[in-house]
């Protein structure tokens, strides 16, 4: 008989509280979450290392809300059940705007999941973020690549462990359409350009569909395109120099990357299938831009792993042999595999034993696998201790395979690393003008460079 090891109660002003009683460890199946909650199997042997935390509590602050937030809460239940720790969870889309103020006011949570390395760096500058404990550092070194460690570090000190991740370097396509017309998944950038030209010549539909409209955030989709092109055209080292402004935004390497992108996105014969012309890309909602593939109106759409949810919402079968699938956006050099993506980083503002224990758990394979098991789709991680088959979504498995590839060179979304006046202002606006006004590449790059804060 399964026993209930935990319960969920509401805490005023703090979201949900996960409270667990210490469970006897053994081989019997155990459940965390009573009162009608879905059962979570907890094998407490994996949690013995954290000790008895009964009567202790930890506060956690993230950007994850609604269904996404619920899956995080669910993933904490086995830890709460087996250790007795109470986890007080708060998710808010306002975290990026509010967290620095909370830190300065001394009202920040014990643990915060930062969605951007730049925001983490600002938090570290307050002097309130604690370097990670030894057990967390050991996990990071064992289960993540050096690039992920670097993004959680400031001044050579590791302050935050990676959490979730997404892959942006993907191209969506219809496997059945490729089979019907004899197209093959390209292995290099030149192959992709050849495929694009072949599709256009065949005349069934324009090759690409695209859209960058997103209200006040219009343009961010185009910045992802640029970042992917800088990685492929100029290379990862130049990318790092670019986002750190060690080379200017209007450096010839960056302008050349924009022009390489224009070979597709500024060619009327190649875009914007089923929607309009080049100018229409600026006004097409990014959420709708890829769905013409399902109707045979276009063949290709570059967008992140999370876009699989948009296709699923159209009742499409997302999979290698389904209605829609994705391939890695290839590099010019087949031996090079740069990957553009995003992720979250967990930092702590307290060093109580229970905080250290929970922080260590979040950097472990045990948490990564538990999170995968309780998530229907739209989440993965670069933690190489994750068992790929625990991910329920084929797209998440695809993304994880890319992230876990030891030859991959991961780079974080560049606009998120740049100063906000550049990354989420001038960059967005100028890339919108790149389409809406068909603004020349050099002019776009010059305008963005002019917005960069003076030293």
Helices and strands as residue ranges (DSSP letters): E 6-10, E 16-20, G 44-50, E 57-62, H 66-83, E 86-91, H 95-105, E 111-114, H 117-125, H 134-143, H 146-151, E 153-154, E 157-158, E 161-167, E 170-173, H 175-181, H 189-202, G 215-217, H 220-233, H 236-243, H 252-265, H 280-283, G 291-295, E 301-302, G 305-307, H 308-313, E 325-328, E 337-348, H 353-362, H 365-373, G 388-390, H 394-404, E 408-412, H 414-417, H 420-421, I 422-426, H 427-436, H 441-451
